[in-house]
Amino acid sequence: MQSNNFDNLQNEIIELNGVKVNPFLIMTDKRGNVLFSKWANHIIKKGQPGNPKRLKWIGFFKIYLLFAIWVIAPIVFIVFLLTYLPSYNRRRIDKAYYSSVALKEN
């Protein structure tokens, strides 16, 4: 860093265990993004901000979110533990990707 050469900085940080990636959080985030997108699109279709139909669905989402955090998340964690070994290679690849600054090319 003192020489202002940042080409290998990310690799050096990873080697020093400066990046901690939790595979369970990766899985939870991926699933959560899909579900949140569905809820958001559904709520947007219910009208403009302040519309009573939209407010009703926002209320449903709040209830769902609490239920998902306190009931569904622990069940998902148990499933994660049960599937950890069969999907170890995929988790290793995800962990390497999320530890880096590289972008996936599709």
C-alpha atoms as a printed R data frame, in Angstrom:
    type eleno elety resid chain resno       x       y       z
1   ATOM     1    CA   MET     A     1   0.000   0.000   0.000
2   ATOM     2    CA   GLN     A     2   2.834   2.386   0.722
3   ATOM     3    CA   SER     A     3   4.004   2.095  -2.877
4   ATOM     4    CA   ASN     A     4   0.488   2.935  -4.171
5   ATOM     5    CA   ASN     A     5   0.333  -0.403  -6.009
6   ATOM     6    CA   PHE     A     6  -3.161  -1.779  -5.479
7   ATOM     7    CA   ASP     A     7  -3.110  -4.508  -8.147
8   ATOM     8    CA   ASN     A     8  -2.904  -7.374  -5.655
9   ATOM     9    CA   LEU     A     9  -4.480  -5.661  -2.658
10  ATOM    10    CA   GLN     A    10  -7.665  -7.771  -2.641
11  ATOM    11    CA   ASN     A    11  -5.675 -11.024  -2.815
12  ATOM    12    CA   GLU     A    12  -3.452  -9.866   0.042
13  ATOM    13    CA   ILE     A    13  -6.485  -8.979   2.156
14  ATOM    14    CA   ILE     A    14  -8.012 -12.414   1.485
15  ATOM    15    CA   GLU     A    15  -4.732 -14.157   2.389
16  ATOM    16    CA   LEU     A    16  -4.698 -12.270   5.705
17  ATOM    17    CA   ASN     A    17  -8.289 -13.478   6.401
18  ATOM    18    CA   GLY     A    18  -9.537  -9.923   6.056
19  ATOM    19    CA   VAL     A    19 -12.696 -11.087   4.290
20  ATOM    20    CA   LYS     A    20 -15.166 -13.351   6.085
21  ATOM    21    CA   VAL     A    21 -17.940 -14.801   3.945
22  ATOM    22    CA   ASN     A    22 -20.708 -16.839   5.542
23  ATOM    23    CA   PRO     A    23 -22.149 -19.385   3.052
24  ATOM    24    CA   PHE     A    24 -25.492 -19.436   4.893
25  ATOM    25    CA   LEU     A    25 -25.845 -15.676   4.425
26  ATOM    26    CA   ILE     A    26 -25.081 -16.026   0.719
27  ATOM    27    CA   MET     A    27 -27.861 -18.586   0.321
28  ATOM    28    CA   THR     A    28 -30.280 -16.551   2.450
29  ATOM    29    CA   ASP     A    29 -29.535 -13.374   0.494
30  ATOM    30    CA   LYS     A    30 -30.105 -15.070  -2.866
31  ATOM    31    CA   ARG     A    31 -33.432 -16.530  -1.778
32  ATOM    32    CA   GLY     A    32 -34.447 -13.306  -0.052
33  ATOM    33    CA   ASN     A    33 -33.774 -11.222  -3.155
34  ATOM    34    CA   VAL     A    34 -36.089 -13.418  -5.223
35  ATOM    35    CA   LEU     A    35 -38.910 -13.266  -2.679
36  ATOM    36    CA   PHE     A    36 -38.492  -9.543  -2.048
37  ATOM    37    CA   SER     A    37 -38.694  -8.842  -5.793
38  ATOM    38    CA   LYS     A    38 -41.971 -10.749  -6.010
39  ATOM    39    CA   TRP     A    39 -43.443  -8.889  -3.036
40  ATOM    40    CA   ALA     A    40 -42.211  -5.512  -4.325
41  ATOM    41    CA   ASN     A    41 -43.674  -6.041  -7.803
42  ATOM    42    CA   HIS     A    42 -46.984  -7.176  -6.325
43  ATOM    43    CA   ILE     A    43 -47.177  -4.134  -4.032
44  ATOM    44    CA   ILE     A    44 -46.242  -1.737  -6.858
45  ATOM    45    CA   LYS     A    45 -49.117  -3.134  -8.963
46  ATOM    46    CA   LYS     A    46 -51.583  -2.234  -6.201
47  ATOM    47    CA   GLY     A    47 -51.336   1.501  -6.899
48  ATOM    48    CA   GLN     A    48 -49.470   4.655  -6.042
49  ATOM    49    CA   PRO     A    49 -48.001   5.357  -2.585
50  ATOM    50    CA   GLY     A    50 -50.809   6.086  -0.139
51  ATOM    51    CA   ASN     A    51 -53.365   3.962  -2.010
52  ATOM    52    CA   PRO     A    52 -55.403   1.953   0.559
53  ATOM    53    CA   LYS     A    53 -54.959  -1.299  -1.421
54  ATOM    54    CA   ARG     A    54 -51.217  -0.773  -1.489
55  ATOM    55    CA   LEU     A    55 -51.090   0.044   2.235
56  ATOM    56    CA   LYS     A    56 -53.018  -3.153   2.977
57  ATOM    57    CA   TRP     A    57 -50.398  -5.223   1.103
58  ATOM    58    CA   ILE     A    58 -47.560  -3.385   2.828
59  ATOM    59    CA   GLY     A    59 -49.157  -4.471   6.109
60  ATOM    60    CA   PHE     A    60 -49.264  -8.070   4.852
61  ATOM    61    CA   PHE     A    61 -45.593  -7.800   3.886
62  ATOM    62    CA   LYS     A    62 -44.659  -6.610   7.385
63  ATOM    63    CA   ILE     A    63 -46.418  -9.637   8.887
64  ATOM    64    CA   TYR     A    64 -44.782 -11.961   6.337
65  ATOM    65    CA   LEU     A    65 -41.355 -10.479   7.044
66  ATOM    66    CA   LEU     A    66 -41.639 -11.096  10.785
67  ATOM    67    CA   PHE     A    67 -42.890 -14.630  10.115
68  ATOM    68    CA   ALA     A    68 -40.033 -15.261   7.669
69  ATOM    69    CA   ILE     A    69 -37.395 -14.021  10.102
70  ATOM    70    CA   TRP     A    70 -38.623 -15.835  13.204
71  ATOM    71    CA   VAL     A    71 -40.166 -19.016  11.754
72  ATOM    72    CA   ILE     A    72 -38.915 -19.698   8.232
73  ATOM    73    CA   ALA     A    73 -35.251 -18.648   8.704
74  ATOM    74    CA   PRO     A    74 -34.513 -21.243  11.426
75  ATOM    75    CA   ILE     A    75 -36.044 -23.974   9.246
76  ATOM    76    CA   VAL     A    76 -33.967 -22.793   6.273
77  ATOM    77    CA   PHE     A    77 -30.854 -22.929   8.456
78  ATOM    78    CA   ILE     A    78 -31.565 -26.564   9.332
79  ATOM    79    CA   VAL     A    79 -32.046 -27.365   5.632
80  ATOM    80    CA   PHE     A    80 -28.781 -25.535   4.913
81  ATOM    81    CA   LEU     A    81 -26.969 -27.734   7.421
82  ATOM    82    CA   LEU     A    82 -28.479 -30.883   5.908
83  ATOM    83    CA   THR     A    83 -27.435 -29.882   2.383
84  ATOM    84    CA   TYR     A    84 -24.022 -28.480   3.288
85  ATOM    85    CA   LEU     A    85 -21.918 -31.458   2.185
86  ATOM    86    CA   PRO     A    86 -23.803 -32.244  -1.059
87  ATOM    87    CA   SER     A    87 -23.450 -28.638  -2.220
88  ATOM    88    CA   TYR     A    88 -19.959 -27.998  -0.829
89  ATOM    89    CA   ASN     A    89 -18.380 -27.308  -4.232
90  ATOM    90    CA   ARG     A    90 -21.026 -24.681  -5.125
91  ATOM    91    CA   ARG     A    91 -20.536 -22.963  -1.746
92  ATOM    92    CA   ARG     A    92 -16.759 -22.943  -2.225
93  ATOM    93    CA   ILE     A    93 -17.179 -21.221  -5.611
94  ATOM    94    CA   ASP     A    94 -19.654 -18.696  -4.151
95  ATOM    95    CA   LYS     A    95 -17.350 -17.981  -1.228
96  ATOM    96    CA   ALA     A    96 -14.431 -17.285  -3.564
97  ATOM    97    CA   TYR     A    97 -16.598 -14.999  -5.716
98  ATOM    98    CA   TYR     A    98 -18.045 -12.993  -2.836
99  ATOM    99    CA   SER     A    99 -14.578 -12.616  -1.282
100 ATOM   100    CA   SER     A   100 -13.259 -10.994  -4.443
101 ATOM   101    CA   VAL     A   101 -13.929  -7.773  -6.304
102 ATOM   102    CA   ALA     A   102 -14.447  -9.575  -9.624
103 ATOM   103    CA   LEU     A   103 -17.760  -9.466 -11.474
104 ATOM   104    CA   LYS     A   104 -19.488 -12.486 -12.961
105 ATOM   105    CA   GLU     A   105 -19.763 -12.382 -16.720
106 ATOM   106    CA   ASN     A   106 -22.979 -13.909 -18.053
